[in-house]
Amino acid sequence: MDNRSIGLLDSGLGGLTVLEKIADRMPEENTVFIADQARLPYGDRPDAEIKLFTRQLVDFLLAKDVKVIIFACNTATAIAMEDMRSEIEVPIIGVIQSGSLAASRVTKNRKIGVISTQATAKSHAYQREIAQRLENDVEVLEVPTPKLVPLIEGDEELLADNPALKESIAPIVNSDIDTLILGCTHYPLIEKQIEQNLADDVLIIDPANQVANYTQALLEQRDLLTDSKEVTREYYTTGDAAHFSAVVSKLLGANITAGHAVVD
C-alpha cells in the first residue's frame, strides 16, 4: 500500500475534469493538483516552452512526493510526456492514449473528430494513436480550437450559441464523424454546449473516464493503492489563488482553498 498522493497537472482549470473522475473512482486516494494559470494557454506556445513549463510542474509535484503523475492536459501530453517519462521514475499517465482508446472502441463509421489546442492538433498525436489501434482504415479530423480555453477560463457563462464556440466547431458540425474526442481537458466543462451543436448520433468522448480506469488499474497492479483513513485534496495555481479558489469551489460544489505555487 502507498499513502502518497496522485499528482495532476494542467495549464488551467480543465484538469479538474480529470480530477473529478479520479475522485469518483477512487475517493479514498489523496490528490495534489496544480494549474499553471499564470502562463496559459499552452496551445499556441513553442514546443520548447511547453516542455519547459511542463517540466517545472512535474518538479513541483515530485517535491510533493506523489506516487503517480497524470498529465491532465492534452498539450503537455502531446508535446512533453515522452521526454518526461524517460527522465523520471514516477509513472506518468496521459490523456491522449486514453481518449484514443475509448474512441476506437465505439466508432462505427471509423470517422473520428478531435477538437484541441493548436499544439495538440499540430502534433497529430491523436491521429497516430487512433491509427495504431484501428490501423489505417480510419479518418481522423483534427480541428484546432484556440479560442475556447480563454473563454472557458473567463468569468462569463459560455452558451451554446456563442459565436466563437460555433465558429470553432463548425468543421466538426459540417463533417460526417460519428465520434468526437474532447481533446482538451477544458472542454468537458462545456460538453453540453458542444453537444447542442452536434447531430444527435455523434458520440462525445471525454478521455478523463479512461484515465481514471487506467490509473486505478496501474495502482492495483503496482500495489500503490492507499489504506489511509483520511483523504487530502491539495490545489495550487501559479496564478491568482483567491480567484482560483472561488472558481474551483463553484465548479466542484465545495469550499476549496488553493495555494499559490511558484515554479521555476
C-alpha positions in Angstrom: 0.0 0.0 0.0 1.1 3.6 -0.6 -0.5 6.6 1.0 1.3 9.2 -1.1 -0.9 11.4 -3.3 -1.8 11.2 -7.0 -0.4 14.3 -8.8 -2.2 16.0 -11.6 -1.1 19.0 -13.7 -2.7 21.2 -16.3 -2.3 24.7 -17.7 -5.6 25.7 -16.1 -9.0 24.6 -14.8 -9.6 21.9 -17.4 -7.6 19.3 -15.4 -10.3 19.4 -12.8 -12.5 17.3 -15.1 -9.9 14.6 -14.8 -9.5 15.1 -11.0 -13.3 14.7 -10.6 -13.2 11.3 -12.4 -10.3 10.2 -10.3 -12.0 11.2 -7.1 -15.3 9.5 -8.2 -13.4 6.2 -9.0 -11.0 6.2 -6.1 -12.5 8.5 -3.4 -10.0 7.3 -0.8 -6.9 8.4 -2.7 -5.1 11.7 -1.8 -4.5 14.1 -4.7 -2.4 17.2 -5.5 -3.5 19.4 -8.4 -1.5 22.2 -10.0 -2.8 24.6 -12.6 -0.3 26.9 -14.5 -2.8 29.7 -15.0 -0.1 32.4 -15.0 1.1 31.0 -18.3 -2.0 29.6 -20.0 -3.0 28.9 -22.7 -0.2 26.4 -23.7 -1.7 25.6 -27.1 -0.1 28.4 -29.1 3.3 28.3 -27.4 6.5 26.8 -29.0 7.2 23.2 -28.2 10.4 24.1 -26.2 8.4 26.4 -24.0 5.7 23.8 -23.4 8.3 21.2 -22.4 10.0 23.7 -20.0 6.7 24.7 -18.3 5.6 21.0 -18.0 9.0 20.0 -16.5 8.6 22.7 -13.9 5.1 21.5 -13.0 6.4 17.9 -12.8 9.2 19.1 -10.5 6.6 20.8 -8.3 4.6 17.5 -8.0 7.8 15.5 -7.4 8.6 17.8 -4.5 5.2 16.8 -3.1 6.3 13.2 -3.2 3.5 12.0 -5.4 3.3 8.3 -6.5 2.0 8.9 -10.0 1.6 11.9 -12.2 -1.4 12.5 -14.5 -0.9 14.8 -17.4 -4.4 16.3 -17.2 -3.5 18.4 -20.2 -3.6 17.3 -23.8 -1.0 19.8 -25.0 1.5 18.7 -22.3 0.8 15.0 -23.1 1.3 15.6 -26.8 4.5 17.6 -26.6 6.2 16.8 -23.3 5.1 13.4 -21.9 7.5 11.1 -23.7 10.5 13.2 -22.6 9.3 13.3 -19.0 8.8 9.6 -19.0 12.4 9.0 -19.9 13.6 11.3 -17.2 11.7 10.3 -14.0 10.8 7.0 -12.3 7.4 8.0 -11.1 4.7 6.6 -13.6 3.1 9.2 -15.9 -0.3 8.8 -17.4 -1.5 10.9 -20.3 -5.0 11.7 -21.7 -4.3 11.2 -25.4 -3.8 7.5 -25.3 -6.9 7.1 -23.1 -9.1 9.2 -25.4 -7.9 7.4 -28.5 -8.6 4.0 -26.9 -12.1 5.0 -25.9 -12.9 6.5 -29.4 -11.5 3.5 -31.2 -13.8 1.2 -29.2 -17.0 3.0 -30.0 -16.8 4.4 -33.5 -19.0 2.7 -36.1 -18.1 4.5 -39.3 -14.5 4.9 -38.4 -14.6 8.7 -38.7 -13.5 10.4 -35.6 -13.2 14.1 -34.8 -10.9 15.8 -32.3 -11.1 19.3 -31.1 -8.0 20.5 -29.3 -5.4 23.3 -28.9 -3.2 24.3 -31.7 -0.2 22.5 -30.4 -2.1 19.2 -29.9 -3.6 19.4 -33.4 -0.2 20.2 -34.9 1.4 17.2 -33.2 -1.1 14.8 -34.8 -0.8 12.8 -31.6 -4.4 11.6 -31.7 -4.2 10.7 -35.4 -1.2 8.5 -34.7 -2.7 6.8 -31.6 -6.0 6.1 -33.3 -4.3 4.8 -36.5 -2.3 2.4 -34.4 -5.5 1.0 -32.8 -7.6 0.9 -36.0 -4.8 0.5 -38.5 -5.1 2.9 -41.4 -8.7 2.3 -42.3 -9.9 5.3 -40.3 -10.4 9.1 -40.8 -9.4 11.5 -38.1 -10.5 15.1 -38.4 -8.3 17.2 -36.1 -9.6 20.7 -35.5 -7.7 23.3 -33.5 -10.0 25.4 -31.4 -7.7 28.0 -29.8 -10.5 30.4 -28.8 -12.2 28.0 -26.4 -9.7 27.8 -23.5 -9.6 31.6 -22.8 -13.4 31.6 -23.0 -13.7 28.8 -20.5 -11.2 30.3 -18.2 -13.1 33.6 -18.2 -15.8 34.6 -15.8 -18.8 34.7 -18.2 -21.0 31.8 -18.9 -20.3 30.2 -22.3 -23.6 29.5 -24.1 -24.3 27.0 -26.9 -25.0 29.8 -29.4 -21.8 31.7 -28.5 -20.3 32.9 -31.9 -16.7 31.9 -31.0 -17.9 28.4 -30.0 -20.0 27.9 -33.1 -17.1 29.1 -35.3 -14.6 26.9 -33.6 -16.5 23.7 -34.0 -18.0 24.4 -37.4 -15.7 22.0 -39.2 -16.9 19.2 -36.9 -20.6 20.2 -37.2 -20.3 20.1 -41.0 -18.5 16.7 -41.1 -19.8 13.1 -41.1 -17.9 11.9 -38.0 -19.8 9.7 -35.5 -17.4 10.2 -32.6 -15.9 13.4 -31.2 -13.0 13.4 -28.8 -12.7 16.4 -26.4 -9.0 16.8 -27.0 -8.5 19.4 -24.2 -9.4 18.8 -20.6 -11.1 22.2 -20.5 -13.7 21.1 -23.0 -15.8 18.7 -20.8 -16.7 21.9 -18.8 -18.7 22.9 -21.9 -19.7 19.5 -23.1 -23.4 20.2 -23.0 -22.9 23.4 -25.1 -20.9 21.5 -27.6 -23.4 18.6 -27.8 -26.2 21.1 -28.5 -24.4 22.0 -31.7 -23.9 18.4 -32.9 -26.0 15.9 -34.7 -27.9 13.5 -32.3 -25.9 10.5 -33.4 -22.4 11.9 -32.6 -20.9 10.3 -29.5 -18.7 12.6 -27.4 -15.7 11.1 -25.7 -14.2 12.6 -22.5 -10.8 10.9 -22.1 -10.9 11.5 -18.4 -13.1 8.4 -17.9 -10.5 6.2 -19.4 -7.7 8.0 -17.5 -9.5 7.1 -14.2 -9.8 3.5 -15.3 -6.2 3.2 -16.2 -4.9 4.9 -13.1 -6.9 2.6 -10.9 -5.6 -0.4 -12.8 -2.0 0.8 -12.6 -2.2 1.4 -8.8 -3.7 -2.0 -8.2 -1.1 -3.7 -10.4 1.8 -2.0 -8.6 0.3 -2.3 -5.1 0.1 1.5 -4.8 -3.4 1.9 -3.5 -3.8 3.8 -0.3 -5.1 2.3 3.0 -5.3 5.8 4.6 -8.5 6.7 6.5 -8.0 10.4 5.9 -8.2 12.0 2.4 -6.4 15.2 1.5 -7.1 17.2 -1.7 -4.5 19.9 -2.4 -5.0 22.6 -5.0 -2.4 25.0 -6.4 -2.2 27.6 -9.1 0.6 29.7 -10.5 -2.0 32.5 -10.9 -4.4 34.3 -8.5 -5.1 31.8 -5.7 -8.1 33.6 -4.4 -9.8 33.7 -7.8 -8.9 30.1 -8.5 -10.3 29.1 -5.1 -13.6 30.8 -5.9 -13.9 29.3 -9.4 -13.0 25.8 -8.3 -15.4 26.0 -5.3 -18.2 26.9 -7.7 -17.3 24.1 -10.2 -16.9 21.4 -7.6 -19.6 22.5 -5.2 -17.3 22.5 -2.2 -15.3 25.1 -0.3 -11.8 25.0 -1.8 -8.8 26.9 -0.6 -6.0 26.9 -3.2 -2.3 27.8 -2.6 -0.1 29.9 -4.8 2.6 27.8 -6.5 6.0 29.3 -7.6 7.6 27.1 -10.3 10.9 27.8 -12.0 
